[in-house]
Amino acid sequence: MYVVPPPQRSDLGSAGGGSGDLRVYQTWKGSNIFFLQGRFVFGPDVRSLALTIFLIVAPVAVFCIFVGRKLMDDFSDHLGISVTAVAVVFTIYVLVLLLLTSGRDPGIIPRNAHPPEPEGFDGNADVGAGQTPQLRLPRFKEVEVNGAVVKIKYCDTCMLYRPPRCSHCSICNNCVERFDHHCPWVGQCIGLRNYRFFFMFVFSTTLLCIYVFAFCWVYIRRIMGSENTSIWKAMIKTPASIVLIIYTFISMWFVGGLTAFHLYLISTNQTTYENFRYRYDRRTNPYNKGMIENFKEIFCSSIPQSKNNFRAKVPREPALPTRPIGGGFMSPNMGKAVDDIEMGRKTVWGDMGTMADHGEGQVTNNGRLNIKDGELGEVSPDIRTAVEEGDRSGIHPRRSSWGRKSGSWEMSPEVLALAARVGEPNRAGGSSSGNLATENQHS
């Protein structure tokens, strides 16, 4: 399983120049890529954007050179120039829509620095003597939307309850409002703040394909009329037109089908994510306001402001305090398998650290194993042998941390892993035998 690496805070500090010079985009915990000092925010697969631009610009360039230029000679001056000019202007318009889709905040919800306050105690948690009961957040909450009850889910990564229609994208590692899908062709999530531009981009690309496709056939018909030849001979005289006709025909099926699908989603006020999960097949869609109102919501409503100011200055993060082992906050997923993957949620370092804090009491937070004098019997034979051999040979690489009465011993991660698996019954039996062995040695 792929594990997201922890952020390198040292690099961020050097990039900012000082403790107060760090900005939000420099300390961002998602997988986004920023340009022009946080003015443009892209997804981690922003390189695919270059391929998309090439697939749009290249056929238009071929059309202007091999078809539009010829039509300028066949038609009158203004009409011939207009054919090429419209193709160029329309292509620029499509590229602007592509940039507005992929280079802006799609509706990212800022993650919390700390989990929300738990509402109560978990009565099922096993609490030992002298330990603080664990607090567990509920996995789901219920909210009312347009008179219907909707369940919202807790996000372990962002440490918040997702608003309705929000989902966590594993590619960008963010919770996105009105999450539709992550589009690899634009290298960005499609959400509340860029869905309008995404649909306009797909629809405009469809119109551009139809435009190029139509005028390629017009040019072939002009050759047939001027030379009084068959369609096959006319097509042979302009191979560029044949290539463009095939290319645009295939592209129209792709972007045209996508346009039709999203027209259906807009008319029923669904998202791609909701539709693919069959969310409203057996119950009423609480967001459906009727076809006209649904279209107004997408195209006539104002786009909400971003909840993130990526260029704002932030203070350097302080060191995290040591948490007690006996009690504290428990994630809804603590102690059980994570079956809520959403968009392929990855394991993050915060989850691993939380699970590590709930280990047996013999492992401390600073990576040391507390062993009192004569208590080697509670550990496995491998650990006891390693300790006794090191003591006989007189080799004490970390002697300062090992006391005769009590103390701690620096151990490797493998030894700590073995020690963490030692059970409570073994500790009781091993402790008495270990104390007896120590008394014999002292006598």
Salt bridges, closest charged atoms under 4 A:
ASP45 OD2 - HIS182 NE2 2.98
GLU119 OE2 - LYS141 NZ 3.06
ASP122 OD2 - ARG136 NE 2.70
ASP156 OD2 - ARG139 NH1 3.49
GLU177 OE1 - LYS307 NZ 2.90
ASP180 OD2 - HIS181 ND1 2.53
GLU227 OE1 - LYS237 NZ 3.47
GLU274 OE1 - ARG165 NH2 2.94
GLU293 OE2 - LYS296 NZ 4.00
GLU297 OE1 - LYS289 NZ 3.47
GLU317 OE2 - ARG9 NH2 3.69
ASP340 OD2 - ARG139 NH2 2.71
ASP340 OD1 - LYS153 NZ 3.21
GLU342 OE2 - LYS153 NZ 2.74
GLU342 OE2 - ARG162 NH1 3.22
GLU342 OE2 - ARG277 NH1 3.89
ASP351 OD2 - ARG345 NH2 2.39
ASP357 OD2 - ARG323 NH2 2.34
GLU360 OE1 - ARG427 NH2 3.96
GLU388 OE1 - ARG392 NH2 3.58
ASP391 OD1 - HIS396 NE2 3.84
ASP391 OD1 - ARG399 NH1 3.91
GLU410 OE2 - ARG368 NH2 3.04
GLU424 OE1 - ARG427 NH2 1.97
